[in-house]
Amino acid sequence: MWPAIWTVWTLIFFTAEGIALANKRDGDTLSENFRRLFRTRTSKVGRAIFAVGWFGFAGWFAIHILTETM
């Protein structure tokens, strides 16, 4: 059941992102929304928070996958 749910979730994400990229409207891609949420263009604090969060998640996820822990 769970593999099917993750597959559907992934397909929905790629479909939504593909539509957002194809229509070329401002503010509808995931990247644009993250930039707006963290104010990465105007705030050094926002950039730092995003960077710490991103690298923290990426590091945890890599360890989680490779060691099958946490």
C-alpha positions in Angstrom: 0.0 0.0 0.0 2.7 2.5 1.0 4.7 2.2 -2.2 1.6 3.0 -4.2 0.9 6.0 -2.0 4.5 7.3 -2.5 4.3 6.7 -6.2 1.0 8.6 -6.6 2.4 11.4 -4.4 5.5 11.6 -6.7 3.5 11.6 -9.8 1.2 14.4 -8.5 4.3 16.5 -7.6 6.0 16.0 -11.0 2.7 16.8 -12.8 2.2 20.0 -10.8 5.8 21.1 -11.1 5.8 20.3 -14.9 2.6 22.4 -15.4 4.2 25.2 -13.4 7.4 25.1 -15.5 5.5 24.9 -18.8 3.2 27.8 -18.2 6.1 30.2 -17.2 4.0 32.2 -14.8 5.8 33.8 -11.9 5.4 32.3 -8.4 4.1 28.8 -9.1 7.1 26.5 -9.0 8.4 24.9 -5.8 11.6 26.8 -6.1 9.9 30.2 -6.4 7.7 29.4 -3.4 10.7 28.4 -1.3 12.5 31.6 -2.3 9.5 33.7 -1.3 8.9 31.7 2.0 12.5 32.1 3.1 13.0 35.5 1.4 16.3 34.3 0.0 16.7 37.3 -2.4 16.4 39.9 0.3 17.3 38.4 3.7 20.6 37.0 4.8 18.8 35.4 7.8 16.3 33.8 5.4 19.2 32.4 3.3 20.9 31.1 6.4 17.8 29.4 7.8 17.1 27.8 4.4 20.7 26.6 4.0 20.9 25.1 7.5 17.5 23.4 7.0 18.4 22.1 3.6 21.8 20.8 4.5 20.6 19.4 7.8 17.8 17.5 6.1 20.1 16.3 3.2 22.7 15.1 5.7 20.1 13.3 7.9 18.4 11.7 4.9 21.7 10.5 3.5 22.6 8.9 6.8 19.1 7.5 7.2 19.2 5.8 3.7 22.7 4.6 3.8 22.7 3.2 7.4 19.1 2.2 7.6 18.8 3.9 11.0 16.9 6.9 12.6 
